[in-house]
């Protein structure tokens, strides 16, 4: 039972570690000249090649159900693919290309706040001011977002060397230089990506509940995303030379992004959302910023700063606060389920008593009468 409780936690930690590794790998490929749009097409195509056979094998006894999902089901899956796979990934990698990998992972920390607002507006999350656990979700979300922004925009002194760092140069951003405009456009792309991701998390709730399972949904989204991105890129990237993979590094990056970055993470997130809800999944996005900072320090030899340490501490603290608040929801749900089970058991026992009463013979046993 304890192992079952920790499975969603372990799954989401693995997902964020994969996203962090993929962010650094993708940024390295973009710096070598690969187009972000071409990268997304290859990523989704490889994910489709991995997920579709697995889905067909896992559901071989009910192939008709996973193929014929109805008009409404297909419309929802198509919208989820357009929002969560096509638009989200294009804007994310385009923003990373124009900005930086650290800014990209930092901007994903807007997802919990946006998801919380959307989930509350549609009734998937409840906020009761008088309950501490309910307010903990609001406060923890704010702490997570604030910590991530500190990591991204405040450096401070270096931890492992001599010399100081500077915060975000707001004055430089207001200048009309090409670099400043590039940074602002990249930031806008990343904000749009976070909004699409939050909407995608919300859409998965009715889809997985009424139409398809998480594995089938992941396969459908990757398949449809390939068609959507191929159509879009045929107009945006007409140069055939841009589609060439020029090195083993780029080939392995596309394979990793498709098989692991899309195939594994899409399934784990869809499964976690069906178990714990969209907000629980979204709250782990700040961990990607922490993991990216650690990996950049180890592999890219970037110097960590005081701001990174303070921001990481705030992210982890906010995450634990929200998890504490979500634990209250789990306890409430379990109490309601136990009450329903007890009521059902009592009703069944009453029914059995009534049946035994009506079937009991009204006359004494013949042997007793003879005696």
C-alpha positions as a Markdown table, in Angstrom:
| # | Residue | x | y | z |
|---|---|---|---|---|
| 1 | Unk | 0.0 | 0.0 | 0.0 |
| 2 | Unk | 2.8 | 2.4 | 0.8 |
| 3 | Unk | 4.5 | 1.6 | -2.5 |
| 4 | Unk | 1.3 | 2.4 | -4.3 |
| 5 | Unk | 1.2 | 5.8 | -2.6 |
| 6 | Unk | 4.7 | 6.7 | -3.7 |
| 7 | Unk | 4.4 | 5.6 | -7.4 |
| 8 | Unk | 2.9 | 9.0 | -8.6 |
| 9 | Unk | 5.7 | 10.9 | -6.8 |
| 10 | Unk | 8.4 | 8.7 | -8.3 |
| 11 | Unk | 6.9 | 9.0 | -11.7 |
| 12 | Unk | 6.8 | 12.7 | -11.7 |
| 13 | Unk | 10.4 | 13.0 | -10.4 |
| 14 | Unk | 11.5 | 10.8 | -13.3 |
| 15 | Unk | 9.6 | 13.0 | -15.7 |
| 16 | Unk | 11.2 | 16.2 | -14.6 |
| 17 | Unk | 14.7 | 14.7 | -14.7 |
| 18 | Unk | 14.0 | 13.6 | -18.3 |
| 19 | Unk | 12.8 | 17.1 | -19.2 |
| 20 | Unk | 15.9 | 18.7 | -17.7 |
| 21 | Unk | 18.2 | 16.4 | -19.7 |
| 22 | Unk | 16.2 | 17.1 | -22.8 |
| 23 | Unk | 16.3 | 20.8 | -22.4 |
| 24 | Unk | 20.1 | 20.9 | -22.2 |
| 25 | Unk | 20.4 | 18.4 | -25.1 |
| 26 | Unk | 18.0 | 20.4 | -27.3 |
| 27 | Unk | 19.7 | 23.7 | -26.6 |
| 28 | Unk | 23.1 | 22.2 | -27.7 |
| 29 | Unk | 21.5 | 20.9 | -30.9 |
| 30 | Unk | 20.0 | 24.3 | -31.7 |
| 31 | Unk | 23.3 | 26.0 | -31.2 |
| 32 | Unk | 24.7 | 23.7 | -33.8 |
| 33 | Unk | 22.1 | 24.9 | -36.3 |
| 34 | Unk | 19.1 | 22.5 | -36.0 |
| 35 | Unk | 15.7 | 24.1 | -36.5 |
| 36 | Unk | 13.4 | 23.8 | -33.5 |
| 37 | Unk | 10.4 | 23.0 | -35.7 |
| 38 | Unk | 12.3 | 20.2 | -37.5 |
| 39 | Unk | 13.4 | 18.8 | -34.1 |
| 40 | Unk | 9.7 | 18.7 | -32.9 |
| 41 | Unk | 8.7 | 16.8 | -36.0 |
| 42 | Unk | 11.4 | 14.2 | -35.6 |
| 43 | Unk | 10.7 | 13.9 | -31.9 |
| 44 | Unk | 7.0 | 13.2 | -32.4 |
| 45 | Unk | 7.6 | 10.8 | -35.3 |
| 46 | Unk | 10.0 | 8.7 | -33.2 |
| 47 | Unk | 7.6 | 8.8 | -30.3 |
| 48 | Unk | 4.8 | 7.5 | -32.6 |
| 49 | Unk | 7.0 | 4.7 | -33.9 |
| 50 | Unk | 7.6 | 3.7 | -30.2 |
| 51 | Unk | 4.1 | 4.1 | -28.7 |
| 52 | Unk | 1.8 | 2.9 | -31.5 |
| 53 | Unk | 3.1 | -0.7 | -31.5 |
| 54 | Unk | 3.2 | -0.9 | -27.7 |
| 55 | Unk | -0.4 | 0.4 | -27.6 |
| 56 | Unk | -1.6 | -2.1 | -30.1 |
| 57 | Unk | 0.0 | -5.0 | -28.3 |
| 58 | Unk | -1.3 | -3.9 | -24.9 |
| 59 | Unk | -4.8 | -3.5 | -26.2 |
| 60 | Unk | -4.9 | -6.3 | -28.8 |
| 61 | Unk | -8.1 | -7.7 | -27.4 |
| 62 | Unk | -10.0 | -4.4 | -27.8 |
| 63 | Unk | -8.5 | -2.8 | -30.9 |
| 64 | Unk | -11.9 | -1.5 | -32.0 |
| 65 | Unk | -12.3 | 0.5 | -28.9 |
| 66 | Unk | -9.0 | 2.4 | -29.2 |
| 67 | Unk | -9.4 | 3.1 | -32.9 |
| 68 | Unk | -13.1 | 4.0 | -32.9 |
| 69 | Unk | -13.3 | 6.5 | -30.1 |
| 70 | Unk | -16.2 | 8.5 | -31.6 |
| 71 | Unk | -16.5 | 12.0 | -33.0 |
| 72 | Unk | -16.4 | 13.8 | -29.6 |
| 73 | Unk | -13.5 | 11.7 | -28.3 |
| 74 | Unk | -11.5 | 12.3 | -31.5 |
| 75 | Unk | -12.2 | 16.0 | -31.3 |
| 76 | Unk | -10.9 | 16.1 | -27.7 |
| 77 | Unk | -7.9 | 14.1 | -28.5 |
| 78 | Unk | -7.1 | 16.2 | -31.6 |
| 79 | Unk | -7.4 | 19.4 | -29.4 |
| 80 | Unk | -5.2 | 17.9 | -26.7 |
| 81 | Unk | -2.6 | 17.0 | -29.4 |
| 82 | Unk | -2.8 | 20.4 | -31.0 |
| 83 | Unk | -2.5 | 22.2 | -27.6 |
| 84 | Unk | -0.2 | 19.9 | -25.6 |
| 85 | Unk | 2.1 | 18.4 | -28.2 |
| 86 | Unk | 2.2 | 20.7 | -31.3 |
| 87 | Unk | 1.7 | 24.2 | -30.1 |
| 88 | Unk | 3.3 | 23.7 | -26.7 |
| 89 | Unk | 6.5 | 22.0 | -28.0 |
| 90 | Unk | 6.9 | 24.4 | -30.9 |
| 91 | Unk | 6.6 | 27.5 | -28.7 |
| 92 | Unk | 8.8 | 25.9 | -25.9 |
| 93 | Unk | 11.7 | 25.1 | -28.2 |
| 94 | Unk | 11.3 | 28.3 | -30.2 |
| 95 | Unk | 11.5 | 30.2 | -26.9 |
| 96 | Unk | 14.6 | 28.2 | -25.9 |
| 97 | Unk | 16.2 | 28.9 | -29.2 |
| 98 | Unk | 15.7 | 32.6 | -28.9 |
| 99 | Unk | 16.5 | 32.7 | -25.2 |
| 100 | Unk | 18.3 | 30.1 | -23.1 |
| 101 | Unk | 17.7 | 26.6 | -21.6 |
| 102 | Unk | 17.7 | 28.1 | -18.0 |
| 103 | Unk | 15.0 | 30.7 | -19.0 |
| 104 | Unk | 13.0 | 27.9 | -20.7 |
| 105 | Unk | 12.9 | 25.7 | -17.6 |
| 106 | Unk | 12.3 | 28.7 | -15.3 |
| 107 | Unk | 9.2 | 29.7 | -17.4 |
| 108 | Unk | 7.7 | 26.3 | -17.0 |
| 109 | Unk | 7.2 | 27.1 | -13.4 |
| 110 | Unk | 4.3 | 29.3 | -14.4 |
| 111 | Unk | 2.4 | 26.0 | -15.2 |
| 112 | Unk | 1.4 | 25.3 | -11.6 |
| 113 | Unk | -0.1 | 28.8 | -11.2 |
| 114 | Unk | -1.9 | 28.7 | -14.5 |
| 115 | Unk | -3.1 | 25.1 | -13.9 |
| 116 | Unk | -4.4 | 25.9 | -10.5 |
| 117 | Unk | -6.4 | 28.8 | -11.8 |
| 118 | Unk | -7.8 | 26.8 | -14.7 |
| 119 | Unk | -8.5 | 23.7 | -12.5 |
| 120 | Unk | -10.3 | 25.9 | -9.9 |
| 121 | Unk | -12.4 | 27.6 | -12.6 |
| 122 | Unk | -13.7 | 24.3 | -14.0 |
| 123 | Unk | -14.2 | 22.7 | -10.6 |
| 124 | Unk | -11.3 | 20.2 | -10.5 |
| 125 | Unk | -9.7 | 22.0 | -7.5 |
| 126 | Unk | -11.5 | 23.6 | -4.6 |
| 127 | Unk | -10.3 | 26.5 | -2.5 |
| 128 | Unk | -11.8 | 27.0 | 0.9 |
| 129 | Unk | -10.3 | 30.0 | 2.8 |
| 130 | Unk | -11.1 | 28.6 | 6.2 |
| 131 | Unk | -9.3 | 25.3 | 5.7 |
| 132 | Unk | -5.5 | 25.4 | 6.2 |
| 133 | Unk | -4.8 | 22.6 | 3.7 |
| 134 | Unk | -6.7 | 24.4 | 1.0 |
| 135 | Unk | -4.8 | 27.6 | 1.5 |
| 136 | Unk | -1.6 | 25.6 | 1.6 |
| 137 | Unk | -2.1 | 24.8 | -2.1 |
| 138 | Unk | -2.4 | 28.5 | -3.0 |
| 139 | Unk | 0.6 | 29.5 | -0.8 |
| 140 | Unk | 2.7 | 26.6 | -2.0 |
| 141 | Unk | 2.1 | 27.5 | -5.6 |
| 142 | Unk | 3.1 | 31.1 | -5.0 |
| 143 | Unk | 6.3 | 30.0 | -3.2 |
| 144 | Unk | 7.2 | 27.6 | -6.1 |
| 145 | Unk | 6.8 | 30.2 | -8.8 |
| 146 | Unk | 8.6 | 32.8 | -6.7 |
| 147 | Unk | 11.6 | 30.4 | -6.1 |
| 148 | Unk | 11.8 | 29.5 | -9.8 |
| 149 | Unk | 11.8 | 33.2 | -10.8 |
| 150 | Unk | 14.6 | 33.9 | -8.2 |
| 151 | Unk | 16.7 | 31.1 | -9.8 |
| 152 | Unk | 16.1 | 32.6 | -13.3 |
| 153 | Unk | 16.5 | 36.3 | -12.7 |
| 154 | Unk | 18.7 | 36.7 | -9.6 |
| 155 | Unk | 22.3 | 35.5 | -9.5 |
| 156 | Unk | 24.1 | 37.1 | -6.6 |
| 157 | Unk | 27.6 | 36.0 | -5.6 |
| 158 | Unk | 29.1 | 32.8 | -6.9 |
| 159 | Unk | 29.1 | 29.8 | -4.6 |
| 160 | Unk | 32.2 | 28.1 | -5.9 |
| 161 | Unk | 34.4 | 31.0 | -7.0 |
| 162 | Unk | 35.4 | 34.5 | -6.4 |
| 163 | Unk | 33.4 | 37.3 | -7.9 |
| 164 | Unk | 29.9 | 38.5 | -7.9 |
| 165 | Unk | 27.0 | 38.1 | -10.2 |
| 166 | Unk | 24.3 | 40.5 | -11.4 |
| 167 | Unk | 20.6 | 40.2 | -11.4 |
| 168 | Unk | 18.4 | 40.6 | -14.5 |
| 169 | Unk | 19.3 | 43.7 | -16.5 |
| 170 | Unk | 15.8 | 45.2 | -16.8 |
| 171 | Unk | 17.2 | 48.4 | -18.4 |
| 172 | Unk | 18.8 | 46.4 | -21.1 |
| 173 | Unk | 15.6 | 44.6 | -21.9 |
| 174 | Unk | 13.9 | 47.9 | -22.5 |
| 175 | Unk | 16.4 | 48.9 | -25.2 |
| 176 | Unk | 15.4 | 48.3 | -28.8 |
| 177 | Unk | 18.5 | 46.2 | -29.6 |
| 178 | Unk | 18.0 | 43.0 | -31.6 |
| 179 | Unk | 19.3 | 40.9 | -28.6 |
| 180 | Unk | 16.7 | 42.5 | -26.3 |
| 181 | Unk | 13.8 | 42.0 | -28.8 |
| 182 | Unk | 15.0 | 38.4 | -29.3 |
| 183 | Unk | 14.9 | 37.8 | -25.5 |
| 184 | Unk | 11.4 | 39.3 | -25.1 |
| 185 | Unk | 10.0 | 37.3 | -28.0 |
| 186 | Unk | 11.5 | 34.2 | -26.6 |
| 187 | Unk | 10.0 | 34.9 | -23.2 |
| 188 | Unk | 6.6 | 35.4 | -24.8 |
| 189 | Unk | 6.9 | 32.1 | -26.6 |
| 190 | Unk | 7.6 | 30.4 | -23.3 |
| 191 | Unk | 4.7 | 32.0 | -21.6 |
| 192 | Unk | 2.4 | 30.8 | -24.4 |
| 193 | Unk | 4.0 | 27.3 | -24.1 |
| 194 | Unk | 3.2 | 27.2 | -20.3 |
| 195 | Unk | -0.4 | 28.2 | -21.0 |
| 196 | Unk | -0.8 | 25.5 | -23.6 |
| 197 | Unk | 0.7 | 22.9 | -21.2 |
| 198 | Unk | -1.7 | 23.9 | -18.4 |
| 199 | Unk | -4.7 | 23.6 | -20.8 |
| 200 | Unk | -3.4 | 20.2 | -21.9 |
| 201 | Unk | -3.3 | 19.0 | -18.3 |
| 202 | Unk | -6.9 | 20.0 | -17.8 |
| 203 | Unk | -8.0 | 18.4 | -21.1 |
| 204 | Unk | -6.6 | 15.0 | -20.1 |
| 205 | Unk | -9.1 | 14.6 | -17.2 |
| 206 | Unk | -12.3 | 14.1 | -19.3 |
| 207 | Unk | -10.4 | 12.3 | -22.1 |
| 208 | Unk | -8.9 | 9.6 | -19.8 |
| 209 | Unk | -12.0 | 9.4 | -17.8 |
| 210 | Unk | -14.5 | 8.8 | -20.6 |
| 211 | Unk | -12.7 | 7.9 | -23.8 |
| 212 | Unk | -9.2 | 6.4 | -23.8 |
| 213 | Unk | -6.6 | 5.2 | -21.3 |
| 214 | Unk | -3.3 | 7.1 | -20.8 |
| 215 | Unk | -1.2 | 4.9 | -23.0 |
| 216 | Unk | -3.7 | 5.1 | -25.9 |
| 217 | Unk | -4.0 | 8.9 | -25.4 |
| 218 | Unk | -0.2 | 9.3 | -25.6 |
| 219 | Unk | -0.1 | 7.3 | -28.9 |
| 220 | Unk | -2.9 | 9.2 | -30.4 |
| 221 | Unk | -1.4 | 12.6 | -29.5 |
| 222 | Unk | 2.0 | 11.7 | -30.9 |
| 223 | Unk | 0.5 | 10.4 | -34.1 |
| 224 | Unk | -1.7 | 13.5 | -34.6 |
| 225 | Unk | 1.1 | 15.8 | -33.7 |
| 226 | Unk | 3.3 | 14.5 | -36.4 |
| 227 | Unk | 0.6 | 15.3 | -39.0 |
| 228 | Unk | 0.0 | 18.7 | -37.5 |
| 229 | Unk | 3.7 | 19.7 | -37.3 |
| 230 | Unk | 4.5 | 18.2 | -40.8 |
| 231 | Unk | 1.7 | 20.4 | -42.3 |
| 232 | Unk | 2.9 | 23.5 | -40.5 |
| 233 | Unk | 6.6 | 22.9 | -41.2 |
| 234 | Unk | 6.0 | 22.4 | -44.9 |
| 235 | Unk | 5.2 | 26.1 | -45.1 |
| 236 | Unk | 7.6 | 27.4 | -42.4 |
| 237 | Unk | 10.7 | 25.3 | -43.3 |
| 238 | Unk | 10.6 | 24.8 | -47.1 |
| 239 | Unk | 14.4 | 24.3 | -47.3 |
| 240 | Unk | 15.1 | 20.5 | -47.5 |
| 241 | Unk | 18.7 | 21.0 | -46.2 |
| 242 | Unk | 17.2 | 22.0 | -42.8 |
| 243 | Unk | 15.8 | 18.5 | -42.5 |
| 244 | Unk | 19.2 | 16.8 | -42.6 |
| 245 | Unk | 20.7 | 15.3 | -39.5 |
| 246 | Unk | 24.3 | 16.2 | -39.6 |
| 247 | Unk | 25.8 | 14.3 | -36.7 |
| 248 | Unk | 25.4 | 11.3 | -34.3 |
| 249 | Unk | 24.8 | 13.8 | -31.5 |
| 250 | Unk | 21.7 | 15.2 | -33.3 |
| 251 | Unk | 20.4 | 11.7 | -34.2 |
| 252 | Unk | 20.7 | 10.4 | -30.6 |
| 253 | Unk | 19.1 | 13.6 | -29.3 |
| 254 | Unk | 16.1 | 13.1 | -31.6 |
| 255 | Unk | 15.8 | 9.5 | -30.5 |
| 256 | Unk | 16.1 | 10.3 | -26.9 |
| 257 | Unk | 13.5 | 13.1 | -27.2 |
| 258 | Unk | 11.1 | 10.9 | -29.1 |
| 259 | Unk | 11.3 | 7.6 | -27.3 |
| 260 | Unk | 11.9 | 8.9 | -23.8 |
| 261 | Unk | 11.0 | 12.6 | -23.8 |
| 262 | Unk | 7.6 | 12.1 | -25.5 |
| 263 | Unk | 6.9 | 8.4 | -25.3 |
| 264 | Unk | 7.7 | 7.8 | -21.6 |
| 265 | Unk | 6.8 | 11.2 | -20.2 |
| 266 | Unk | 3.5 | 11.5 | -22.0 |
| 267 | Unk | 2.3 | 8.2 | -20.6 |
| 268 | Unk | 3.6 | 8.8 | -17.0 |
| 269 | Unk | 2.0 | 12.2 | -16.9 |
| 270 | Unk | -1.3 | 11.0 | -18.3 |
| 271 | Unk | -1.3 | 8.2 | -15.8 |
| 272 | Unk | -0.4 | 10.4 | -12.9 |
| 273 | Unk | -3.2 | 12.9 | -13.8 |
| 274 | Unk | -5.8 | 10.1 | -13.7 |
| 275 | Unk | -4.6 | 9.1 | -10.3 |
| 276 | Unk | -3.9 | 12.4 | -8.6 |
| 277 | Unk | -5.3 | 15.2 | -10.8 |
| 278 | Unk | -3.7 | 17.9 | -13.0 |
| 279 | Unk | -2.5 | 20.2 | -10.2 |
| 280 | Unk | -0.4 | 17.4 | -8.7 |
| 281 | Unk | 1.3 | 16.8 | -12.0 |
| 282 | Unk | 1.9 | 20.5 | -12.6 |
| 283 | Unk | 3.4 | 21.1 | -9.2 |
| 284 | Unk | 6.5 | 19.0 | -10.1 |
| 285 | Unk | 7.5 | 21.3 | -13.0 |
| 286 | Unk | 9.6 | 23.5 | -10.7 |
| 287 | Unk | 11.9 | 20.5 | -10.0 |
| 288 | Unk | 13.0 | 20.7 | -13.6 |
| 289 | Unk | 14.6 | 24.1 | -12.9 |
| 290 | Unk | 16.5 | 22.6 | -10.0 |
| 291 | Unk | 17.7 | 19.6 | -11.9 |
| 292 | Unk | 18.7 | 21.7 | -14.9 |
| 293 | Unk | 20.8 | 23.9 | -12.8 |
| 294 | Unk | 22.6 | 20.9 | -11.3 |
| 295 | Unk | 23.1 | 19.3 | -14.6 |
| 296 | Unk | 24.4 | 22.5 | -16.2 |
| 297 | Unk | 26.9 | 22.9 | -13.3 |
| 298 | Unk | 28.1 | 19.3 | -13.7 |
| 299 | Unk | 28.2 | 18.9 | -17.5 |
| 300 | Unk | 28.4 | 22.5 | -18.8 |
| 301 | Unk | 30.6 | 23.8 | -16.0 |
| 302 | Unk | 28.3 | 26.7 | -15.2 |
| 303 | Unk | 29.0 | 28.5 | -11.9 |
| 304 | Unk | 26.1 | 28.2 | -9.4 |
| 305 | Unk | 25.1 | 31.4 | -7.5 |
| 306 | Unk | 23.4 | 32.3 | -4.2 |
| 307 | Unk | 20.2 | 33.0 | -6.2 |
| 308 | Unk | 20.2 | 29.4 | -7.5 |
| 309 | Unk | 20.5 | 28.0 | -4.0 |
| 310 | Unk | 17.8 | 30.3 | -2.5 |
| 311 | Unk | 15.5 | 29.6 | -5.4 |
| 312 | Unk | 16.0 | 25.8 | -5.2 |
| 313 | Unk | 15.2 | 25.9 | -1.5 |
| 314 | Unk | 12.0 | 27.9 | -2.1 |
| 315 | Unk | 10.9 | 25.5 | -4.9 |
| 316 | Unk | 11.3 | 22.4 | -2.8 |
| 317 | Unk | 9.7 | 24.1 | 0.2 |
| 318 | Unk | 6.7 | 25.2 | -1.9 |
| 319 | Unk | 6.4 | 21.7 | -3.4 |
| 320 | Unk | 6.2 | 20.1 | 0.0 |
| 321 | Unk | 3.6 | 22.7 | 1.1 |
| 322 | Unk | 1.4 | 21.9 | -1.9 |
| 323 | Unk | 1.8 | 18.1 | -1.4 |
| 324 | Unk | 0.7 | 18.6 | 2.2 |
| 325 | Unk | -2.4 | 20.4 | 1.0 |
| 326 | Unk | -3.1 | 17.7 | -1.6 |
| 327 | Unk | -2.7 | 15.1 | 1.1 |
| 328 | Unk | -5.8 | 16.5 | 2.7 |
| 329 | Unk | -7.7 | 16.0 | -0.5 |
| 330 | Unk | -6.6 | 12.4 | -0.6 |
| 331 | Unk | -7.7 | 11.8 | 3.0 |
| 332 | Unk | -11.1 | 13.4 | 2.3 |
| 333 | Unk | -11.6 | 11.3 | -0.7 |
| 334 | Unk | -10.6 | 8.1 | 1.1 |
| 335 | Unk | -12.9 | 8.9 | 4.0 |
| 336 | Unk | -15.8 | 9.4 | 1.5 |
| 337 | Unk | -14.9 | 6.1 | -0.2 |
| 338 | Unk | -14.9 | 4.3 | 3.1 |
| 339 | Unk | -18.2 | 5.8 | 4.1 |
| 340 | Unk | -19.7 | 4.7 | 0.7 |
| 341 | Unk | -18.3 | 1.2 | 1.3 |
| 342 | Unk | -19.7 | 1.0 | 4.8 |
| 343 | Unk | -23.1 | 2.2 | 3.5 |
| 344 | Unk | -23.1 | -0.4 | 0.7 |
| 345 | Unk | -22.1 | -3.1 | 3.2 |
| 346 | Unk | -24.9 | -2.1 | 5.6 |
| 347 | Unk | -27.4 | -2.1 | 2.8 |
| 348 | Unk | -26.3 | -5.5 | 1.6 |
| 349 | Unk | -26.5 | -6.9 | 5.1 |
| 350 | Unk | -30.0 | -5.4 | 5.6 |
| 351 | Unk | -31.1 | -7.0 | 2.3 |
| 352 | Unk | -29.7 | -10.4 | 3.4 |
| 353 | Unk | -31.5 | -10.2 | 6.7 |
| 354 | Unk | -34.7 | -9.4 | 5.0 |
| 355 | Unk | -34.3 | -12.3 | 2.6 |
| 356 | Unk | -33.5 | -14.7 | 5.5 |
| 357 | Unk | -36.5 | -13.5 | 7.4 |
| 358 | Unk | -38.9 | -14.1 | 4.5 |
| 359 | Unk | -37.5 | -17.5 | 3.7 |
| 360 | Unk | -37.6 | -18.9 | 7.2 |
| 361 | Unk | -40.2 | -21.6 | 7.5 |
| 362 | Unk | -43.4 | -20.7 | 9.4 |
| 363 | Unk | -44.1 | -24.2 | 10.6 |
| 364 | Unk | -42.0 | -26.3 | 12.9 |
| 365 | Unk | -39.9 | -29.2 | 11.7 |
| 366 | Unk | -41.9 | -32.4 | 11.2 |
| 367 | Unk | -39.6 | -34.4 | 13.5 |
| 368 | Unk | -40.2 | -32.0 | 16.4 |
| 369 | Unk | -44.0 | -32.3 | 15.8 |
| 370 | Unk | -43.8 | -36.1 | 16.0 |
| 371 | Unk | -41.9 | -35.9 | 19.2 |
